[in-house]
Amino acid sequence: MKSFISTSELVDGGLIFLGIIIEAFPFVILGVLISGFIRVYINPKRLMRLLPKNPLLGCMAGSTIGFFFPVCECGNIPVARRLIAQGAPLHVVITFLLSAPVFNPIVIVSTAVAFRTLPIIVVLRVVISIVIALIVGLLFSRVKKTDEWTQAEQIHKQESDHTACFHHIDGIDKFFSNAISEFFEMMRYLVGGAFIAAAIQVIVPRQILSGLGKGTISSILSMMLLGLVVSICSTVDAFFAVSYSGQFSPLAILAFLIFGPMVDIKSLLMMRTLFKTKTIVLISLLSASLTFLSILILHVYLNLSF
């Protein structure tokens, strides 16, 4: 760790901060527009009828929603808020949040382009991400009192306040008023998360992580930690990850590609608008454990090293 930060490092930190904001910005916009559309044009009762009552089928439905809403983890938060406001079950929302950043056409194509010499990376990234999302979702399907795990009370209060303020408008005006309100709510957390991520990257030299790339376990854990810290949107993270090919094994890079979109600093802060702290901690621990276990199984039991 460094005792002081030079001017050049401050500049680097500023560039990293701006880079995260610029990457995430268009997807936050798309996410709040989708959220506004769901609020204004989709009947909550009809939405609930479309979701299967069976927990496994509900989680499977949640894991496919992201394919039709191709945004990164930042843009998925407003959509998840809307699903909670509309009364969607907790396990459906969590499965959607964990799988959507990877199981969408933009991310699949970008990963395929970045790893065109290793197409198996694309398949494993999508399959393992969906499996982890389903497992975590199914575990949360056993929760009985959803309000103890989500910010549903706060979300519904904001919904009531918004309705009271804009009761005199409808249709397209209500759509945009909702989108604008949610945009500023999301940007508060995005800016905070981007600042923390940039600060950590400046304070902690990259060489520390690179030096951990020698052992199997240490390389997997260090790449997962990198995914947590750098907070790159899943739509472009494959191009960042491929630059580490000379220092880390493909399996360690795969751990980065799976864990980063599920849990990173900016999305953790944005999740505060959705869940209680204990929910965020549990989601993070489960996602980290299952990612590490999945990569270890590929290495040890399947002897898969590419």
ZAKOL-674076 format. One line per 10 residues: their letters; for each residue x, y, z of C-alpha. Coordinates in nm, 4 decimals, padded with zeros to 6 digits. Layout:
# ZAKOL-674076
A = X:Y:Z  ...
This chain:
# ZAKOL-674076
MKSFISTSEL = 00.0000:00.0000:00.0000  00.1169:00.3550:-00.0691  00.1522:00.6325:00.1854  00.0592:00.9057:-00.0638  -00.0935:00.9499:-00.4081  00.0907:01.1364:-00.6811  -00.0660:01.3797:-00.9263  -00.0407:01.1239:-01.2079  -00.2237:00.8684:-00.9930  -00.4978:01.1204:-00.9213
VDGGLIFLGI = -00.5326:01.1721:-01.2956  -00.5441:00.7939:-01.3474  -00.8102:00.7665:-01.0780  -01.0143:01.0377:-01.2458  -00.9904:00.8604:-01.5800  -01.0921:00.5275:-01.4241  -01.3874:00.6977:-01.2529  -01.5014:00.8613:-01.5758  -01.4505:00.5357:-01.7671  -01.6814:00.3459:-01.5308
IIEAFPFVIL = -01.9467:00.6188:-01.5496  -01.9282:00.6413:-01.9304  -01.9525:00.2617:-01.9691  -02.2485:00.2328:-01.7345  -02.4379:00.5507:-01.8342  -02.6140:00.4268:-02.1521  -02.7228:00.1065:-01.9782  -02.8629:00.2955:-01.6801  -03.0610:00.5053:-01.9290  -03.1893:00.1910:-02.1026
GVLISGFIRV = -03.2680:00.0295:-01.7676  -03.4784:00.3200:-01.6393  -03.6623:00.3393:-01.9722  -03.7491:-00.0307:-01.9471  -03.8522:00.0268:-01.5847  -04.0741:00.3175:-01.6887  -04.2330:00.1061:-01.9603  -04.3099:-00.1751:-01.7126  -04.4602:00.0730:-01.4653  -04.6872:00.2488:-01.7123
YINPKRLMRL = -04.7795:-00.0182:-01.9631  -04.7647:-00.3556:-01.7846  -05.0444:-00.4489:-01.5472  -04.9019:-00.5919:-01.2193  -05.1718:-00.8594:-01.1967  -05.1054:-00.9722:-01.5516  -04.7321:-00.9850:-01.4792  -04.7893:-01.2015:-01.1709  -05.0099:-01.4384:-01.3709  -04.7298:-01.4827:-01.6241
LPKNPLLGCM = -04.4766:-01.5844:-01.3584  -04.4871:-01.9562:-01.2670  -04.5834:-02.0393:-00.9086  -04.3321:-02.3252:-00.8903  -04.0019:-02.1890:-00.7457  -03.7796:-02.3696:-00.9975  -03.9897:-02.2609:-01.2943  -04.0071:-01.9088:-01.1497  -03.6276:-01.8942:-01.1206  -03.5922:-02.0265:-01.4752
AGSTIGFFFP = -03.8280:-01.7541:-01.5959  -03.6256:-01.4940:-01.4045  -03.3026:-01.6164:-01.5627  -03.4400:-01.5611:-01.9150  -03.5763:-01.2076:-01.8647  -03.2338:-01.0550:-01.9168  -03.2045:-01.2037:-02.2633  -03.4876:-00.9783:-02.3755  -03.3554:-00.6739:-02.1834  -02.9912:-00.6637:-02.3005
VCECGNIPVA = -02.8345:-00.4276:-02.0457  -02.5476:-00.4699:-01.8002  -02.5754:-00.5075:-01.4220  -02.6236:-00.1290:-01.3786  -02.9266:-00.1168:-01.6062  -03.0775:-00.4259:-01.4471  -03.1157:-00.2618:-01.1052  -03.4000:-00.0255:-01.2129  -03.5747:-00.3173:-01.3844  -03.5429:-00.5256:-01.0658
RRLIAQGAPL = -03.6828:-00.2351:-00.8604  -03.9833:-00.2262:-01.0887  -04.0332:-00.6021:-01.0578  -04.0296:-00.5710:-00.6775  -04.2757:-00.2798:-00.6952  -04.5036:-00.4910:-00.9149  -04.4946:-00.7743:-00.6593  -04.2576:-01.0215:-00.8268  -04.1280:-01.2951:-00.5914  -03.7865:-01.2406:-00.4341
HVVITFLLSA = -03.6325:-01.5516:-00.5934  -03.7376:-01.4402:-00.9418  -03.5825:-01.0942:-00.8927  -03.2549:-01.2337:-00.7564  -03.2230:-01.4926:-01.0334  -03.2826:-01.2190:-01.2882  -03.0207:-00.9906:-01.1307  -02.7509:-01.2586:-01.1210  -02.8057:-01.4117:-01.4657  -02.9107:-01.1124:-01.6772
PVFNPIVIVS = -02.5681:-00.9408:-01.6913  -02.4257:-01.2461:-01.8740  -02.7240:-01.4164:-02.0376  -02.8033:-01.1473:-02.2902  -02.7125:-01.1216:-02.6607  -02.4784:-00.8217:-02.6314  -02.2595:-00.9862:-02.3664  -02.2581:-01.3226:-02.5438  -02.1425:-01.1621:-02.8692  -01.8787:-00.9413:-02.7017
TAVAFRTLPI = -01.7372:-01.2406:-02.5117  -01.7277:-01.4470:-02.8311  -01.5374:-01.1704:-03.0111  -01.2866:-01.1217:-02.7278  -01.2251:-01.4974:-02.6893  -01.2677:-01.6054:-03.0500  -00.9814:-01.8555:-03.0102  -01.1477:-02.0049:-02.6985  -01.5204:-02.0375:-02.7750  -01.5652:-02.2696:-02.4769
IVVLRVVISI = -01.5198:-01.9628:-02.2539  -01.8473:-01.8223:-02.3898  -02.0388:-02.1452:-02.3253  -01.8991:-02.1953:-01.9750  -01.9566:-01.8326:-01.8809  -02.3248:-01.8436:-01.9742  -02.3973:-02.1924:-01.8383  -02.2207:-02.1479:-01.5034  -02.3704:-01.8016:-01.4499  -02.7222:-01.9359:-01.5069
VIALIVGLLF = -02.6634:-02.2365:-01.2787  -02.5324:-02.0140:-00.9980  -02.8250:-01.7734:-01.0408  -03.0726:-02.0625:-01.0234  -02.9125:-02.2070:-00.7090  -02.9097:-01.8708:-00.5284  -03.2643:-01.7980:-00.6449  -03.3902:-02.1358:-00.5235  -03.2303:-02.0806:-00.1828  -03.4116:-01.7473:-00.1533
SRVKKTDEWT = -03.7380:-01.9101:-00.2637  -03.7555:-02.0555:00.0886  -03.7818:-01.7062:00.2364  -04.1308:-01.6494:00.3725  -04.1302:-01.2819:00.4743  -03.9991:-01.1039:00.1665  -04.0230:-00.7561:00.3223  -03.7541:-00.8529:00.5753  -03.5075:-00.9027:00.2892  -03.5969:-00.6239:00.0473
QAEQIHKQES = -03.6503:-00.2475:00.0528  -04.0094:-00.3109:-00.0566  -04.1491:-00.0677:00.2005  -03.9239:00.2133:00.0766  -03.9899:00.1243:-00.2885  -04.3665:00.1262:-00.2358  -04.3444:00.4586:-00.0465  -04.1527:00.6123:-00.3369  -04.4133:00.4643:-00.5678  -04.6935:00.6256:-00.3669
DHTACFHHID = -04.5129:00.9618:-00.3542  -04.4506:00.9447:-00.7273  -04.8155:00.8621:-00.7947  -04.9283:01.1512:-00.5731  -04.6979:01.3965:-00.7529  -04.7904:01.2839:-01.1016  -05.1520:01.1717:-01.0581  -05.2637:01.4348:-01.3069  -05.0611:01.2916:-01.5949  -05.0670:00.9605:-01.7718
GIDKFFSNAI = -04.9266:00.7701:-02.0668  -04.6037:00.8974:-02.2179  -04.5633:01.1805:-01.9628  -04.5837:00.9390:-01.6713  -04.3387:00.7089:-01.8504  -04.0741:00.9828:-01.8759  -04.1368:01.1255:-01.5286  -04.0795:00.7795:-01.3804  -03.7656:00.7265:-01.5894  -03.6168:01.0638:-01.4892
SEFFEMMRYL = -03.6912:01.0107:-01.1203  -03.5358:00.6645:-01.1205  -03.2372:00.7820:-01.3253  -03.1288:01.0310:-01.0581  -03.1851:00.7701:-00.7865  -02.9586:00.5216:-00.9670  -02.6893:00.7764:-01.0557  -02.6316:00.8596:-00.6888  -02.5239:00.5041:-00.6207  -02.3415:00.4606:-00.9512
VGGAFIAAAI = -02.1261:00.7683:-00.8887  -02.0478:00.6540:-00.5340  -01.9564:00.3030:-00.6491  -01.7441:00.4326:-00.9370  -01.5547:00.6625:-00.7010  -01.4770:00.3815:-00.4555  -01.3728:00.1443:-00.7356  -01.1430:00.4077:-00.8890  -00.9879:00.4940:-00.5513  -00.9098:00.1297:-00.4745
QVIVPRQILS = -00.7514:00.0774:-00.8155  -00.5241:00.3770:-00.7603  -00.4321:00.2915:-00.4012  -00.3708:-00.0815:-00.4592  -00.1089:-00.1397:-00.7326  -00.2059:-00.3834:-01.0089  00.1228:-00.5702:-00.9471  -00.0165:-00.7029:-00.6187  -00.2925:-00.8900:-00.8020  -00.0627:-00.9924:-01.0863
GLGKGTISSI = 00.1768:-01.1488:-00.8393  -00.0986:-01.3831:-00.7227  -00.1390:-01.5418:-01.0644  00.1050:-01.8256:-00.9964  -00.1026:-02.0723:-00.7889  -00.4359:-02.2205:-00.8945  -00.6398:-02.1086:-00.5932  -00.4679:-01.7723:-00.5513  -00.5133:-01.6886:-00.9202  -00.8848:-01.7711:-00.9106
LSMMLLGLVV = -00.9402:-01.5655:-00.5955  -00.7340:-01.2719:-00.7224  -00.9295:-01.2555:-01.0494  -01.2574:-01.2691:-00.8574  -01.1285:-00.9846:-00.6394  -01.0323:-00.7948:-00.9531  -01.3860:-00.8391:-01.0877  -01.5236:-00.6985:-00.7620  -01.2947:-00.3959:-00.7662  -01.2681:-00.2815:-01.1276
SICSTVDAFF = -01.6496:-00.2697:-01.1693  -01.6472:-00.2919:-01.5486  -01.9830:-00.3407:-01.7198  -02.0416:-00.6940:-01.8414  -02.0913:-00.5721:-02.1978  -01.7203:-00.4870:-02.2271  -01.5483:-00.6783:-01.9465  -01.4402:-00.9628:-02.1784  -01.2047:-00.7254:-02.3634  -01.0540:-00.6184:-02.0308
AVSYSGQFSP = -01.0197:-00.9788:-01.9120  -00.8480:-01.1030:-02.2277  -00.5595:-00.8623:-02.1591  -00.4710:-01.0804:-01.8589  -00.4327:-01.3961:-02.0681  -00.0546:-01.3915:-02.0355  -00.0613:-01.3640:-01.6556  -00.3579:-01.5799:-01.5546  -00.4985:-01.9132:-01.6652  -00.8202:-01.9239:-01.8711
LAILAFLIFG = -01.0016:-02.0709:-01.5705  -00.8987:-01.7782:-01.3489  -01.0145:-01.5381:-01.6201  -01.3422:-01.7320:-01.6398  -01.3881:-01.6722:-01.2648  -01.3537:-01.2988:-01.3336  -01.6093:-01.3154:-01.6151  -01.8620:-01.5000:-01.3974  -01.8254:-01.3267:-01.0605  -01.7656:-00.9656:-01.1729
PMVDIKSLLM = -02.1061:-00.9162:-01.3396  -02.2826:-01.0660:-01.0368  -02.1047:-00.8707:-00.7664  -01.8933:-00.5580:-00.8041  -01.8573:-00.2409:-00.6000  -02.0869:-00.0196:-00.8056  -02.3649:-00.2797:-00.8285  -02.3393:-00.3529:-00.4536  -02.4105:00.0122:-00.3769  -02.6935:00.0211:-00.6300
MRTLFKTKTI = -02.8410:-00.2933:-00.4726  -02.8983:-00.0857:-00.1587  -03.2070:00.0509:-00.3357  -03.3407:-00.3057:-00.3636  -03.2334:-00.5156:-00.0661  -03.1521:-00.5036:00.3033  -02.7838:-00.5345:00.3980  -02.8161:-00.8995:00.5037  -02.9600:-00.9886:00.1630  -02.6716:-00.8209:-00.0207
VLISLLSASL = -02.4142:-00.9926:00.2018  -02.5772:-01.3330:00.1520  -02.6058:-01.2894:-00.2260  -02.2393:-01.1850:-00.2418  -02.1145:-01.4757:-00.0293  -02.3216:-01.7331:-00.2179  -02.2157:-01.5969:-00.5565  -01.8476:-01.5919:-00.4562  -01.8564:-01.9419:-00.3060  -02.0394:-02.0964:-00.6002
TFLSILILHV = -01.8136:-01.9249:-00.8547  -01.4998:-02.0470:-00.6780  -01.6429:-02.3984:-00.6379  -01.7470:-02.4159:-01.0040  -01.4019:-02.3159:-01.1300  -01.2353:-02.5570:-00.8873  -01.4542:-02.8443:-01.0090  -01.3596:-02.7673:-01.3695  -00.9929:-02.7745:-01.2728  -00.9776:-03.0640:-01.0269
YLNLSF = -01.2515:-03.3068:-01.1178  -01.2886:-03.2457:-01.4905  -00.9188:-03.1734:-01.5383  -01.0171:-02.8850:-01.7634  -00.7354:-02.6373:-01.8233  -00.7904:-02.5455:-02.1915
